[in-house]
Amino acid sequence: MRKKIVAGNWKMNKTRVEVDAFFDQLLNSNYDGEAELIICPPSIYLNGLPQKSASKNIGVGAQNCHYESFGAYTGEVSSDMLKELDVKYCILGHSERRTYFNESDEEIGKKVSSVLNSGVIPIFCCGEKLDERQSDIHFQVVEEQLSEALFSLDPDEMLKVIIAYEPIWAIGTGVTASPNQAQEMHAHIRKLISNQFGNDLADKISILYGGSCKPDNASELFSCKDIDGGLIGGASLETDSFLAIANSF
Ligand code: 13P
């Protein structure tokens, strides 16, 4: 059985007070669903959160890191630093990083290796733009993203990776990929992993869907064979909607 995961990507949102209020509510909830919960707040709030949420087995993740361990990289945070705070996960290659910070597949690949070396689990994001889907090259685009950043990993490293398919046209737009569109791409991703690393390994990789996933569409998406959960933006900012999505399995 693959791990089911519902992860919240808070992006650049929330104040310290709001972070504490969210975690107090989450930790006081009686969530006992089958999906593992992960919250990825802005890095400045990470310190202390893994310890605070350990009792309820809630994972804490960063949204990005640098691929070097230390050095003259003003404003950056390394995966070793995340590990030192007991941060378990790190989102890498989010389309907002690719678009606004010009992250290339090559750079994202270096980040994936760096977080794995530090003992942090990458949540690797991939997904096509609207015009790429309209030109019918979406499968090819995602294949390139995966092969450049992940396919030179050793199998035991690859086994640790979580993948999030996030079609860019669905992020923050209110337009969700239909369950068919999402399932088709997830199956494609699993097939690519299988071609590279074998069926057994591909079967064990959790592939999450992201892009306007909400309480009212999550259960239909999560019931698809190759969709193992979600990477949630806007709807992860409130405990109620985040838990409603987690309870959609
Ligand atoms: P939304 O759920 O707000 O569309 O964002 C998805 C996302 O980018 C998660 O990483």
Boltz pocket constraint, residues with backbone or C-beta under 6 A from the ligand:
constraints:
  - pocket:
      binder: B
      contacts: [[A, 9], [A, 94], [A, 166], [A, 170], [A, 171], [A, 172], [A, 173], [A, 174], [A, 210], [A, 211], [A, 212], [A, 213], [A, 231], [A, 232], [A, 233], [A, 234], [A, 235]]
      max_distance: 6.0
